[in-house]
Amino acid sequence: NKSEFIIYSNIIYYLLIKNKRVIRSIFILKVYSIINSVNLAHAILITLRRIINKLNFL
């Protein structure tokens, strides 16, 4: 019985660690996605400002 408990506890531990890694990976991907969106919005804003400044000089 003790050996069965050790095997079950090892399986549960493995599944918890694996689940933790998956959750961490999903969280990191969401953070990267947010950062990428902010960078894209910032680049578009800078481009539009430059276009507007060029048009004002004409």
MINUNU-283703 format. One record per residue: x, y, z of N, C-alpha, C in turn. Coordinates in pm, 1 decimal, padded with zeros to 6 digits. Each point is the difference from the previous one (the first is absolute). Layout:
<atoms>
<atom><n_u>X</n_u><n_v>Y</n_v><n_w>Z</n_w><ca_u>X</ca_u><ca_v>Y</ca_v><ca_w>Z</ca_w><c_u>X</c_u><c_v>Y</c_v><c_w>Z</c_w></atom>
...
</atoms>
This chain:
<atoms>
<atom><n_u>00081.2</n_u><n_v>-00119.8</n_v><n_w>00000.0</n_w><ca_u>-00081.2</ca_u><ca_v>00119.8</ca_v><ca_w>00000.0</ca_w><c_u>00085.7</c_u><c_v>00126.5</c_v><c_w>00000.0</c_w></atom>
<atom><n_u>00108.7</n_u><n_v>-00007.4</n_v><n_w>00073.6</n_w><ca_u>00086.8</ca_u><ca_v>00117.7</ca_v><ca_w>00006.3</ca_w><c_u>00061.1</c_u><c_v>00030.3</c_v><c_w>-00136.3</c_w></atom>
<atom><n_u>00038.1</n_u><n_v>-00105.8</n_v><n_w>-00072.8</n_w><ca_u>00057.5</ca_u><ca_v>00021.4</ca_v><ca_w>-00132.9</ca_w><c_u>-00103.9</c_u><c_v>00058.6</c_v><c_w>-00095.9</c_w></atom>
<atom><n_u>-00125.4</n_u><n_v>-00041.9</n_v><n_w>00014.8</n_w><ca_u>-00105.2</ca_u><ca_v>00056.4</ca_v><ca_w>-00084.8</ca_w><c_u>-00019.8</c_u><c_v>00148.3</c_v><c_w>00030.1</c_w></atom>
<atom><n_u>00006.2</n_u><n_v>00035.0</n_v><n_w>00126.2</n_w><ca_u>-00014.3</ca_u><ca_v>00140.4</ca_v><ca_w>00037.3</ca_w><c_u>00113.8</c_u><c_v>00083.7</c_v><c_w>-00056.8</c_w></atom>
<atom><n_u>00121.4</n_u><n_v>-00052.4</n_v><n_w>00004.1</n_w><ca_u>00115.3</ca_u><ca_v>00073.3</ca_v><ca_w>-00053.9</ca_w><c_u>-00017.1</c_u><c_v>00020.1</c_v><c_w>-00149.9</c_w></atom>
<atom><n_u>-00044.8</n_u><n_v>-00103.2</n_v><n_w>-00069.4</n_w><ca_u>-00020.6</ca_u><ca_v>00012.5</ca_v><ca_w>-00145.1</ca_w><c_u>-00108.3</c_u><c_v>00103.7</c_v><c_w>-00028.5</c_w></atom>
<atom><n_u>-00111.6</n_u><n_v>-00008.0</n_v><n_w>00071.7</n_w><ca_u>-00107.8</ca_u><ca_v>00096.4</ca_v><ca_w>-00021.2</ca_w><c_u>00043.7</c_u><c_v>00141.8</c_v><c_w>00034.4</c_w></atom>
<atom><n_u>00073.4</n_u><n_v>00013.6</n_v><n_w>00107.7</n_w><ca_u>00044.9</ca_u><ca_v>00134.6</ca_v><ca_w>00036.8</ca_w><c_u>00098.6</c_u><c_v>00054.5</c_v><c_w>-00101.8</c_w></atom>
<atom><n_u>00084.1</n_u><n_v>-00086.5</n_v><n_w>-00057.1</n_w><ca_u>00092.7</ca_u><ca_v>00044.9</ca_v><ca_w>-00104.5</ca_w><c_u>-00075.0</c_u><c_v>00042.6</c_v><c_w>-00125.4</c_w></atom>
<atom><n_u>-00103.3</n_u><n_v>-00075.3</n_v><n_w>-00035.2</n_w><ca_u>-00080.2</ca_u><ca_v>00035.9</ca_v><ca_w>-00118.1</ca_w><c_u>-00071.0</c_u><c_v>00132.7</c_v><c_w>00023.8</c_w></atom>
<atom><n_u>-00058.8</n_u><n_v>00015.9</n_v><n_w>00118.0</n_w><ca_u>-00068.9</ca_u><ca_v>00125.9</ca_v><ca_w>00031.4</ca_w><c_u>00098.4</c_u><c_v>00116.0</c_v><c_w>-00001.0</c_w></atom>
<atom><n_u>00117.7</n_u><n_v>-00020.7</n_v><n_w>00057.5</n_w><ca_u>00102.4</ca_u><ca_v>00105.1</ca_v><ca_w>00001.1</ca_w><c_u>00039.5</c_u><c_v>00036.6</c_v><c_w>-00142.6</c_w></atom>
<atom><n_u>00021.6</n_u><n_v>-00101.8</n_v><n_w>-00084.8</n_w><ca_u>00037.5</ca_u><ca_v>00024.8</ca_v><ca_w>-00139.4</ca_w><c_u>-00109.6</c_u><c_v>00079.8</c_v><c_w>-00071.3</c_w></atom>
<atom><n_u>-00125.3</n_u><n_v>-00039.1</n_v><n_w>00020.3</n_w><ca_u>-00109.9</ca_u><ca_v>00070.2</ca_v><ca_w>-00066.8</ca_w><c_u>-00012.5</c_u><c_v>00144.0</c_v><c_w>00048.9</c_w></atom>
<atom><n_u>00021.9</n_u><n_v>00022.2</n_v><n_w>00129.4</n_w><ca_u>-00006.4</ca_u><ca_v>00136.6</ca_v><ca_w>00052.7</ca_w><c_u>00111.0</c_u><c_v>00086.8</c_v><c_w>-00058.3</c_w></atom>
<atom><n_u>00120.7</n_u><n_v>-00055.0</n_v><n_w>-00007.9</n_w><ca_u>00112.5</ca_u><ca_v>00075.3</ca_v><ca_w>-00057.0</ca_w><c_u>-00025.8</c_u><c_v>00029.5</c_v><c_w>-00147.3</c_w></atom>
<atom><n_u>-00048.8</n_u><n_v>-00100.4</n_v><n_w>-00072.9</n_w><ca_u>-00029.0</ca_u><ca_v>00019.3</ca_v><ca_w>-00142.1</ca_w><c_u>-00108.0</c_u><c_v>00106.7</c_v><c_w>-00018.3</c_w></atom>
<atom><n_u>-00103.8</n_u><n_v>-00005.7</n_v><n_w>00081.0</n_w><ca_u>-00108.4</ca_u><ca_v>00098.0</ca_v><ca_w>-00006.4</ca_w><c_u>00052.3</c_u><c_v>00140.1</c_v><c_w>00031.7</c_w></atom>
<atom><n_u>00086.5</n_u><n_v>00009.7</n_v><n_w>00098.0</n_w><ca_u>00058.5</ca_u><ca_v>00128.7</ca_v><ca_w>00037.8</ca_w><c_u>00080.2</c_u><c_v>00058.8</c_v><c_w>-00115.9</c_w></atom>
<atom><n_u>00074.3</n_u><n_v>-00085.2</n_v><n_w>-00069.9</n_w><ca_u>00078.9</ca_u><ca_v>00047.2</ca_v><ca_w>-00114.7</ca_w><c_u>-00089.9</c_u><c_v>00049.0</c_v><c_w>-00112.2</c_w></atom>
<atom><n_u>-00108.8</n_u><n_v>-00071.8</n_v><n_w>-00024.9</n_w><ca_u>-00093.3</ca_u><ca_v>00040.2</ca_v><ca_w>-00105.8</ca_w><c_u>-00063.6</c_u><c_v>00134.4</c_v><c_w>00034.7</c_w></atom>
<atom><n_u>-00043.2</n_u><n_v>00015.4</n_v><n_w>00124.8</n_w><ca_u>-00061.3</ca_u><ca_v>00126.3</ca_v><ca_w>00042.6</ca_w><c_u>00100.1</c_u><c_v>00113.8</c_v><c_w>-00011.8</c_w></atom>
<atom><n_u>00124.0</n_u><n_v>-00024.2</n_v><n_w>00040.7</n_w><ca_u>00103.7</ca_u><ca_v>00103.1</ca_v><ca_w>-00009.4</ca_w><c_u>00025.4</c_u><c_v>00036.9</c_v><c_w>-00145.9</c_w></atom>
<atom><n_u>00003.4</n_u><n_v>-00099.8</n_v><n_w>-00089.0</n_w><ca_u>00022.8</ca_u><ca_v>00027.1</ca_v><ca_w>-00142.1</ca_w><c_u>-00113.4</c_u><c_v>00082.9</c_v><c_w>-00059.5</c_w></atom>
<atom><n_u>-00122.6</n_u><n_v>-00032.7</n_v><n_w>00035.9</n_w><ca_u>-00115.2</ca_u><ca_v>00075.9</ca_v><ca_w>-00050.5</ca_w><c_u>00005.8</c_u><c_v>00143.9</c_v><c_w>00049.8</c_w></atom>
<atom><n_u>00033.7</n_u><n_v>00018.1</n_v><n_w>00127.6</n_w><ca_u>00009.9</ca_u><ca_v>00134.4</ca_v><ca_w>00057.2</ca_w><c_u>00107.5</c_u><c_v>00081.4</c_v><c_w>-00071.5</c_w></atom>
<atom><n_u>00116.3</n_u><n_v>-00061.3</n_v><n_w>-00023.5</n_w><ca_u>00109.2</ca_u><ca_v>00070.3</ca_v><ca_w>-00068.0</ca_w><c_u>-00040.8</c_u><c_v>00037.3</c_v><c_w>-00142.1</c_w></atom>
<atom><n_u>-00069.1</n_u><n_v>-00089.7</n_v><n_w>-00069.9</n_w><ca_u>-00045.9</ca_u><ca_v>00032.0</ca_v><ca_w>-00135.6</ca_w><c_u>-00097.6</c_u><c_v>00117.0</c_v><c_w>00000.0</c_w></atom>
<atom><n_u>-00087.5</n_u><n_v>00005.5</n_v><n_w>00099.8</n_w><ca_u>-00094.3</ca_u><ca_v>00112.3</ca_v><ca_w>00007.7</ca_w><c_u>00072.6</c_u><c_v>00131.0</c_v><c_w>00029.4</c_w></atom>
<atom><n_u>00099.6</n_u><n_v>-00004.5</n_v><n_w>00086.4</n_w><ca_u>00078.3</ca_u><ca_v>00120.6</ca_v><ca_w>00030.1</ca_w><c_u>00073.6</c_u><c_v>00046.7</c_v><c_w>-00124.9</c_w></atom>
<atom><n_u>00063.6</n_u><n_v>-00092.9</n_v><n_w>-00072.3</n_w><ca_u>00069.0</ca_u><ca_v>00037.1</ca_v><ca_w>-00123.7</ca_w><c_u>-00097.1</c_u><c_v>00058.5</c_v><c_w>-00101.8</c_w></atom>
<atom><n_u>-00119.7</n_u><n_v>-00055.5</n_v><n_w>-00007.7</n_w><ca_u>-00100.5</ca_u><ca_v>00050.9</ca_v><ca_w>-00093.0</ca_w><c_u>-00039.0</c_u><c_v>00143.3</c_v><c_w>00034.3</c_w></atom>
<atom><n_u>-00018.2</n_u><n_v>00028.4</n_v><n_w>00128.7</n_w><ca_u>-00034.0</ca_u><ca_v>00136.2</ca_v><ca_w>00042.7</ca_w><c_u>00113.4</c_u><c_v>00095.7</c_v><c_w>-00032.8</c_w></atom>
<atom><n_u>00123.3</n_u><n_v>-00040.6</n_v><n_w>00029.3</n_w><ca_u>00115.7</ca_u><ca_v>00085.7</ca_v><ca_w>-00028.5</ca_w><c_u>00011.0</c_u><c_v>00025.8</c_v><c_w>-00149.4</c_w></atom>
<atom><n_u>-00021.1</n_u><n_v>-00103.2</n_v><n_w>-00080.9</n_w><ca_u>00007.6</ca_u><ca_v>00015.2</ca_v><ca_w>-00145.1</ca_w><c_u>-00107.6</c_u><c_v>00095.9</c_v><c_w>-00049.6</c_w></atom>
<atom><n_u>-00119.7</n_u><n_v>-00007.4</n_v><n_w>00054.4</n_w><ca_u>-00108.3</ca_u><ca_v>00090.8</ca_v><ca_w>-00039.8</ca_w><c_u>00033.4</c_u><c_v>00144.2</c_v><c_w>00035.6</c_w></atom>
<atom><n_u>00056.4</n_u><n_v>00020.7</n_v><n_w>00118.3</n_w><ca_u>00038.1</ca_u><ca_v>00135.1</ca_v><ca_w>00041.7</ca_w><c_u>00109.1</c_u><c_v>00054.4</c_v><c_w>-00091.1</c_w></atom>
<atom><n_u>00098.4</n_u><n_v>-00083.2</n_v><n_w>-00033.1</n_w><ca_u>00107.3</ca_u><ca_v>00044.1</ca_v><ca_w>-00089.3</ca_w><c_u>-00054.2</c_u><c_v>00035.9</c_v><c_w>-00138.1</c_w></atom>
<atom><n_u>-00092.4</n_u><n_v>-00079.3</n_v><n_w>-00050.6</n_w><ca_u>-00058.6</ca_u><ca_v>00027.8</ca_v><ca_w>-00131.2</ca_w><c_u>-00079.3</c_u><c_v>00130.1</c_v><c_w>00003.1</c_w></atom>
<atom><n_u>-00078.1</n_u><n_v>00020.1</n_v><n_w>00105.1</n_w><ca_u>-00077.4</ca_u><ca_v>00124.0</ca_v><ca_w>00012.0</ca_w><c_u>00092.6</c_u><c_v>00120.7</c_v><c_w>00009.6</c_w></atom>
<atom><n_u>00109.2</n_u><n_v>-00013.9</n_v><n_w>00072.7</n_w><ca_u>00096.7</ca_u><ca_v>00109.3</ca_v><ca_w>00013.0</ca_w><c_u>00065.1</c_u><c_v>00031.7</c_v><c_w>-00135.3</c_w></atom>
<atom><n_u>00034.6</n_u><n_v>-00103.2</n_v><n_w>-00075.5</n_w><ca_u>00060.5</ca_u><ca_v>00020.5</ca_v><ca_w>-00131.7</ca_w><c_u>-00097.7</c_u><c_v>00068.7</c_v><c_w>-00094.8</c_w></atom>
<atom><n_u>-00126.1</n_u><n_v>-00039.3</n_v><n_w>00003.8</n_w><ca_u>-00101.3</ca_u><ca_v>00064.2</ca_v><ca_w>-00084.9</ca_w><c_u>-00017.8</c_u><c_v>00146.0</c_v><c_w>00040.2</c_w></atom>
<atom><n_u>-00002.8</n_u><n_v>00027.5</n_v><n_w>00129.4</n_w><ca_u>-00014.5</ca_u><ca_v>00137.1</ca_v><ca_w>00048.6</ca_w><c_u>00116.2</c_u><c_v>00087.8</c_v><c_w>-00046.3</c_w></atom>
<atom><n_u>00121.9</n_u><n_v>-00049.5</n_v><n_w>00011.1</n_w><ca_u>00117.2</ca_u><ca_v>00077.1</ca_v><ca_w>-00044.0</ca_w><c_u>-00006.5</c_u><c_v>00025.2</c_v><c_w>-00150.2</c_w></atom>
<atom><n_u>-00038.6</n_u><n_v>-00102.2</n_v><n_w>-00077.2</n_w><ca_u>-00010.0</ca_u><ca_v>00015.8</ca_v><ca_w>-00145.3</ca_w><c_u>-00104.9</c_u><c_v>00104.7</c_v><c_w>-00036.1</c_w></atom>
<atom><n_u>-00115.3</n_u><n_v>-00004.8</n_v><n_w>00065.0</n_w><ca_u>-00104.5</ca_u><ca_v>00099.3</ca_v><ca_w>-00028.1</ca_w><c_u>00044.5</c_u><c_v>00141.2</c_v><c_w>00037.5</c_w></atom>
<atom><n_u>00070.7</n_u><n_v>00014.7</n_v><n_w>00110.9</n_w><ca_u>00050.6</ca_u><ca_v>00132.3</ca_v><ca_w>00038.3</ca_w><c_u>00097.1</c_u><c_v>00054.6</c_v><c_w>-00104.0</c_w></atom>
<atom><n_u>00086.5</n_u><n_v>-00086.4</n_v><n_w>-00051.2</n_w><ca_u>00095.5</ca_u><ca_v>00045.3</ca_v><ca_w>-00102.4</ca_w><c_u>-00072.2</c_u><c_v>00041.4</c_v><c_w>-00128.0</c_w></atom>
<atom><n_u>-00101.1</n_u><n_v>-00076.3</n_v><n_w>-00038.0</n_w><ca_u>-00076.4</ca_u><ca_v>00034.5</ca_v><ca_w>-00120.5</ca_w><c_u>-00070.5</c_u><c_v>00133.9</c_v><c_w>00019.3</c_w></atom>
<atom><n_u>-00062.0</n_u><n_v>00019.3</n_v><n_w>00116.2</n_w><ca_u>-00069.8</ca_u><ca_v>00126.5</ca_v><ca_w>00027.9</ca_w><c_u>00098.0</c_u><c_v>00116.2</c_v><c_w>00001.6</c_w></atom>
<atom><n_u>00116.7</n_u><n_v>-00019.2</n_v><n_w>00059.7</n_w><ca_u>00101.2</ca_u><ca_v>00106.6</ca_v><ca_w>00001.6</ca_w><c_u>00046.9</c_u><c_v>00035.0</c_v><c_w>-00140.5</c_w></atom>
<atom><n_u>00017.8</n_u><n_v>-00100.7</n_v><n_w>-00084.8</n_w><ca_u>00041.3</ca_u><ca_v>00025.9</ca_v><ca_w>-00139.0</ca_w><c_u>-00109.4</c_u><c_v>00076.4</c_v><c_w>-00074.3</c_w></atom>
<atom><n_u>-00126.2</n_u><n_v>-00035.3</n_v><n_w>00022.8</n_w><ca_u>-00109.7</ca_u><ca_v>00068.4</ca_v><ca_w>-00067.7</ca_w><c_u>-00014.6</c_u><c_v>00144.1</c_v><c_w>00047.9</c_w></atom>
<atom><n_u>00029.6</n_u><n_v>00026.4</n_v><n_w>00124.4</n_w><ca_u>-00008.7</ca_u><ca_v>00136.5</ca_v><ca_w>00051.8</ca_w><c_u>00106.2</c_u><c_v>00090.8</c_v><c_w>-00061.1</c_w></atom>
<atom><n_u>00113.1</n_u><n_v>-00056.5</n_v><n_w>-00036.6</n_w><ca_u>00106.3</ca_u><ca_v>00080.8</ca_v><ca_w>-00060.3</ca_w><c_u>-00030.1</c_u><c_v>00034.4</c_v><c_w>-00144.7</c_w></atom>
<atom><n_u>-00090.8</n_u><n_v>-00073.7</n_v><n_w>-00064.1</n_w><ca_u>-00033.8</ca_u><ca_v>00028.9</ca_v><ca_w>-00139.9</ca_w><c_u>-00091.6</c_u><c_v>00114.9</c_v><c_w>-00003.7</c_w></atom>
</atoms>
